[in-house]
Amino acid sequence: MFHWIANSRSGFVALLMVAFIVGFGIYVLPALLAWSMGSPQRLAVTLLDVLLGWTILGWIAALIWAIMSGNGGSFDEDPPPRREPWMR
């Protein structure tokens, strides 16, 4: 299978398309997280990701902003206390 990819033009094009799709998915990951987590700043995170995501610092800033704003600004939210059925 790898022989087909390495030695043919169509294999190279297929590999290039897969790499482009994976790279694009990683590039827009902060925007996707902001939209899926319902962040109130999802448009701003998307703009930051699109405009400055090509820089490593812009992408990291957008990723942190998306995670922090979608989680209510805290990484360490305590889950609700679990109550055992016999403790009512």
Number of C-alpha atoms within 10 A of each C-alpha: 6 7 8 11 14 12 10 10 11 12 16 14 12 12 13 12 12 12 12 12 11 11 12 11 12 12 16 17 18 27 25 18 20 27 18 12 15 14 21 14 14 23 13 16 26 23 13 19 24 17 12 16 20 11 11 10 11 16 24 15 17 28 23 15 23 30 18 15 18 20 16 11 12 11 9 7 9 7 6 6 6 6 8 7 6 5 5 5
